[in-house]
C-alpha cells in the first residue's frame, strides 16, 4: 500500500525501535511507497511513512532491497555530500563515508553482513540516519 510521506520533524527526530517479524507488512508498504516515488527518491526509512521501526528500503544498483535493523559497523573514506529528502524541503550538507560495512537482518530475520560503496553506501547512510532520528 502506498503511504503518505511523513513531514513531521518531531516524529522524524525520534530514534526508531527495533523491527520484528510483525513489521513485515510495514516493509511491504515501504517498498510500495518507494516504488511510487521512484522518479525523485532512491531510498526510504520506515519513519518516512509514519512507522517508527528500524527498516530501510533502497535502490541497490537497479533492484530494491530491504534491511531490518541495519547498523554500520565499519566505515572509511569520509567526504561531504549534499542531499535531499522527500520528508524535507531543499538540500542539506551531510558527512558520508565512501565505504561502509553493514550488519542487518533480511525478511526472514537472518543476519547479513556486506560492504557497500559509493552511491549505494551514501543512500544506506542517509536511511540509517533516519532510523537514528538524525535529520540531515
Secondary structure, DSSP 8 states (H G I E B T S, - for coil): --------HHHHTS--B---GGGHHHHHHHHHHHHHTTTT-SEEEGGGGT--BSEEEEEETTEEEEEEEEEEEEEEEEEEEEEE-TTSSSEEEEEEEEEEEEEEE-TT--EEEEEEEHHHHHHHHHHHHHHTT---
